[in-house]
């Protein structure tokens, strides 16, 4: 082979190798396509609201500006639509899924109804949320130093939507703090739980960020509620830090350390960390099948990157999703792993605790 031919051959090979990387960098053109965004809950809920807030920005910034249609597939607390997505979605980028804590929790807990595997999906975006636990002022509790008073309180009741719902997080918090709380099931929503708190029927409650800011802060201002701690969010290193929406409040681990003199540890804390992450710090994801081609994944992620810089998104996200920094690319992958992975020992502990505490088996 002559030097000239060798150079041309090497040049062609280099070009062939560069083409996939170039396609990945540019993304796939989705012009003229119709994309289904599966939301496995009824219209009007938190995940549906989150998706509908994102929808116009995705359509604006996605290469080719395809039509994106949200399709609500409710049932079984989100499992019906999620199981359907796992069985039907193709790696062509024309169907993606919105997930949230009530989809993560059954997987983490080993629920036999689960027919999906987060390892089979690629995250496109990760969205945190937060929440605050608060008590009635009659309890005389103002902060970590008053934990003995809270432990001694009688008739502590908490309205819950179910042992394996997002309300599992406060139930675990009560356990770790050594509180005697009667958990009353059958509350159909956290809004109903808040109304029960306002009537004095349940002197301990929590709300997620949006509801806390709009519905509970006025109670705090009138002296009718006392916030104790937020659930916290994760920093870039994966550590819990204070929620930027509530910088004056300690996060749960911080509150517990101040109240007990030692940082939380042990199997209960290992289980709690995963549930805190999956329930709040990395609660929501949009996912595609893992086998989706890299250029298609890049099209979505590039749209999210552009969305995060969009002045309209930045101006309106507080009212819709809270002042939280959503992520894509490597940061979303890290949050995804943290929210969907549980050690066998932690899963065994929480399964045993659910059986002992609530007679719940999965």
C-alpha positions in Angstrom: 0.0 0.0 0.0 1.4 3.4 -1.0 1.7 6.2 1.5 -1.0 8.2 -0.3 -3.5 5.3 -0.2 -2.6 4.6 3.4 -3.3 8.2 4.3 -6.6 8.2 2.4 -7.6 4.9 4.1 -6.8 6.3 7.5 -8.6 9.5 6.7 -11.7 7.6 5.7 -11.5 5.5 8.9 -11.2 8.6 11.1 -14.2 10.1 9.3 -16.2 7.0 9.9 -15.3 7.0 13.6 -16.1 10.7 13.9 -19.6 10.4 12.3 -21.3 8.8 15.3 -19.7 11.3 17.7 -20.8 14.1 15.4 -24.4 12.7 15.3 -24.4 12.5 19.0 -23.2 16.1 19.4 -25.9 17.3 16.9 -28.7 15.1 18.1 -31.4 13.6 16.0 -33.8 15.8 14.0 -37.3 15.0 15.2 -39.1 17.4 12.8 -42.6 16.1 11.8 -42.7 13.5 14.5 -45.3 13.1 17.2 -44.0 12.0 20.6 -46.1 10.6 23.5 -45.1 11.6 27.0 -46.6 8.9 29.3 -47.7 10.3 32.7 -49.0 7.3 34.7 -51.3 9.4 36.8 -54.6 11.3 36.3 -54.5 14.9 35.0 -54.0 17.6 37.6 -51.6 15.8 40.0 -48.1 16.7 40.9 -46.4 14.7 38.2 -48.9 15.8 35.5 -48.4 19.4 36.6 -44.6 19.0 36.3 -44.8 17.4 32.9 -47.2 20.1 31.5 -44.9 22.8 32.8 -42.0 21.3 30.9 -44.0 20.6 27.7 -43.9 23.9 25.9 -40.2 24.4 26.6 -39.4 20.9 25.3 -41.4 21.6 22.1 -39.6 25.0 21.8 -36.1 23.7 22.2 -36.1 20.2 20.8 -34.4 19.9 17.5 -37.1 19.8 14.8 -39.7 21.0 17.2 -41.8 17.8 17.2 -45.3 17.6 18.5 -45.3 16.3 22.1 -48.6 14.9 23.5 -49.0 14.0 27.1 -51.0 10.8 27.6 -52.3 10.1 31.1 -52.4 6.4 31.9 -53.5 6.2 35.6 -54.1 3.1 37.7 -52.6 1.2 40.7 -50.9 4.3 42.0 -48.9 4.8 38.8 -47.9 1.1 38.3 -50.4 0.5 35.4 -48.9 3.2 33.1 -45.4 2.4 34.1 -45.7 -1.3 33.5 -47.3 -0.5 30.1 -44.4 1.8 29.1 -41.9 -0.9 30.1 -43.6 -3.4 27.9 -44.4 -1.2 24.9 -41.9 1.6 24.5 -39.5 1.3 21.5 -36.0 2.8 21.3 -37.1 5.3 18.7 -37.6 8.3 21.0 -41.3 8.5 20.2 -42.5 7.5 23.7 -41.0 8.6 27.0 -42.1 8.4 30.6 -42.5 10.6 33.6 -41.7 8.9 36.9 -41.9 10.0 40.5 -41.5 8.8 44.0 -44.6 6.5 43.9 -43.0 4.7 41.0 -39.5 4.6 42.6 -40.8 3.3 46.0 -42.5 0.0 44.8 -39.2 -0.9 43.0 -37.1 -0.1 46.0 -39.4 -2.0 48.4 -39.6 -5.1 46.2 -43.3 -4.8 45.4 -44.4 -7.9 43.4 -46.6 -5.8 41.1 -43.6 -4.1 39.5 -42.9 -5.1 35.9 -40.3 -2.5 35.2 -36.6 -2.0 35.9 -35.0 1.4 36.1 -31.7 -0.1 34.9 -33.5 -0.6 31.5 -34.1 3.2 31.1 -31.9 6.3 30.5 -32.7 9.4 32.5 -33.2 12.6 30.5 -33.9 15.0 33.4 -33.9 14.8 37.2 -36.1 17.0 39.3 -36.0 17.5 43.1 -38.7 18.7 45.3 -38.8 19.3 49.0 -41.1 19.4 52.0 -41.4 20.6 55.6 -42.6 18.8 58.7 -44.4 21.0 61.2 -46.4 20.7 64.5 -49.2 22.4 66.4 -48.0 25.2 68.7 -49.8 23.7 71.7 -47.1 21.0 71.8 -44.6 23.6 73.0 -41.9 22.4 70.5 -39.8 24.9 68.7 -36.7 23.1 67.6 -34.2 20.2 68.2 -33.7 21.0 71.9 -37.4 20.2 72.4 -37.2 16.6 71.2 -37.7 15.2 74.8 -41.0 17.2 75.0 -42.1 15.8 71.6 -41.2 12.3 72.7 -43.3 12.7 75.8 -46.3 14.1 74.0 -49.5 12.0 74.0 -52.1 11.6 71.3 -49.7 12.5 68.5 -51.5 11.6 65.3 -50.5 11.9 61.7 -52.8 11.5 58.7 -51.3 9.2 56.0 -52.2 8.1 52.5 -50.6 4.7 53.0 -47.6 2.9 54.5 -45.7 2.6 51.2 -46.6 6.0 49.7 -44.5 9.2 50.0 -45.8 9.3 53.6 -43.4 6.5 54.3 -40.7 9.1 54.7 -42.3 10.9 57.8 -43.2 7.5 59.2 -39.5 6.6 59.1 -38.6 10.0 60.6 -40.9 9.3 63.5 -39.3 5.9 64.1 -35.8 7.4 64.0 -36.7 10.2 66.4 -38.3 7.8 68.8 -41.8 9.4 68.6 -45.0 7.7 69.6 -47.2 8.7 66.7 -50.5 7.1 65.8 -50.5 7.0 62.0 -54.1 7.2 60.7 -54.5 5.8 57.2 -57.2 6.7 54.7 -56.2 10.3 54.1 -56.8 10.8 50.3 -54.4 13.6 49.8 -51.9 15.7 51.7 -54.3 18.6 51.3 -56.8 16.6 53.4 -54.0 15.9 55.9 -53.4 19.6 56.2 -57.0 20.4 56.8 -57.0 17.7 59.6 -54.0 19.5 61.1 -55.7 22.9 61.0 -58.7 21.4 62.8 -56.4 20.1 65.5 -57.1 16.4 64.8 -53.5 15.6 63.7 -51.0 17.8 65.5 -48.1 16.7 63.3 -48.0 17.0 59.5 -45.9 17.7 56.5 -46.5 19.2 53.1 -44.4 19.3 49.9 -42.8 22.6 48.9 -45.6 24.1 46.8 -48.3 23.4 49.3 -46.2 24.4 52.2 -45.3 27.8 50.7 -48.9 28.6 49.7 -51.0 26.9 52.4 -48.8 26.4 55.5 -46.6 29.5 55.6 -49.7 31.6 56.3 -50.4 29.3 59.3 -46.9 29.8 60.5 -47.2 33.6 60.2 -50.4 33.5 62.3 -48.7 31.3 64.9 -50.9 28.2 64.1 -48.0 26.0 62.9 -44.3 25.5 63.9 -41.9 24.2 61.3 -39.3 21.8 62.6 -37.2 20.7 59.6 -37.2 20.2 55.9 -36.4 17.0 54.1 -33.3 18.6 52.5 -31.8 18.2 49.0 -28.6 16.6 47.7 -25.5 18.6 46.8 -23.2 17.8 44.0 -21.3 15.2 46.2 -24.5 13.5 47.1 -24.7 14.9 50.7 -27.9 16.2 52.2 -27.9 20.0 52.6 -30.5 22.6 53.5 -33.3 23.2 51.0 -32.8 26.5 49.2 -36.5 27.3 49.6 -36.1 26.9 53.4 -32.6 28.0 54.3 -33.6 28.9 57.8 -34.7 25.3 58.6 -32.4 22.3 59.4 -32.8 19.3 57.1 -33.9 16.1 58.8 -30.4 14.6 59.4 -29.2 18.0 60.7 -32.2 18.2 63.1 -31.6 14.7 64.4 -28.0 15.3 65.1 -28.7 18.5 66.9 -31.5 16.8 68.9 -29.7 13.6 69.8 -26.0 14.6 69.8 -25.0 12.1 67.1 -25.4 11.8 63.4 -28.1 9.3 62.2 -26.6 5.9 61.3 -27.5 2.2 61.1 -29.9 0.3 58.9 -32.8 2.6 59.5 -30.8 5.5 58.3 -29.5 3.6 55.3 -33.1 2.9 54.3 -34.2 6.5 55.2 -31.5 8.0 52.9 -32.7 6.1 49.9 -36.4 7.0 50.6 -35.5 10.6 51.2 -33.6 10.7 47.9 -36.3 8.9 45.9 -39.1 10.8 47.6 -37.7 14.3 47.5 -34.1 15.0 46.6 -34.4 13.2 43.3 -38.1 12.6 43.0 -39.0 13.1 39.3 -37.4 11.8 36.1 -38.2 11.6 32.5 -36.8 8.4 30.9 -36.3 6.7 27.6 -35.5 3.0 27.0 -31.8 2.4 27.6 -31.4 1.0 24.1 -32.4 4.3 22.5 -29.8 5.6 20.1 -27.4 8.2 21.5 -28.3 11.0 19.0 -32.0 10.7 20.1 -31.0 10.9 23.8 -28.9 13.9 23.0 -31.8 15.6 21.3 -33.8 15.4 24.5 -30.9 16.4 26.8 -30.0 19.3 24.6 -33.6 20.5 24.8 -33.4 20.3 28.6 -30.1 22.2 28.7 -31.7 24.9 26.6 -34.8 24.9 28.8 -32.7 25.5 32.0 -31.4 28.7 30.4 -34.7 29.9 29.1 -35.7 33.1 30.9 -39.4 32.2 30.8 -38.6 28.8 32.5 -36.5 30.6 35.1 -39.2 33.2 35.8 -42.0 30.7 36.2 -40.5 27.6 37.7 -40.9 28.8 41.3 -44.7 28.8 41.1 -44.8 25.5 39.2 -42.1 23.3 40.7 -40.3 25.4 43.4 -36.9 27.1 43.1 -35.0 23.9 42.5 -32.2 23.3 40.0 -33.2 20.4 37.7 -30.4 18.5 36.0 -29.6 16.5 32.9 -26.6 14.6 31.6 -24.1 13.2 34.2 -25.8 15.0 37.1 -29.2 13.4 36.3 -27.5 10.0 35.9 -26.0 10.4 39.4 -29.3 11.4 40.9 -31.0 8.5 39.1 -28.6 5.9 40.6 -29.1 7.4 44.1 -32.9 7.3 43.8 -33.3 3.9 42.3 -30.7 1.8 44.0 -31.0 0.2 47.5 -28.6 -2.2 49.3 -30.1 -5.6 50.0 -29.6 -5.1 53.7 -31.5 -1.8 53.7 -34.4 -3.3 51.7 -34.6 -6.3 54.1 -34.7 -3.9 57.1 -37.5 -1.7 55.7 -39.5 -4.7 54.6 -39.2 -6.1 58.1 -40.1 -2.8 59.6 -43.2 -2.4 57.4 -44.4 -5.9 58.4 -43.8 -5.2 62.2 -45.1 -1.6 62.2 -48.0 -1.8 59.8 -48.5 -5.5 59.0 -47.6 -4.7 55.4 -46.0 -7.3 53.2 -44.9 -6.7 49.6 
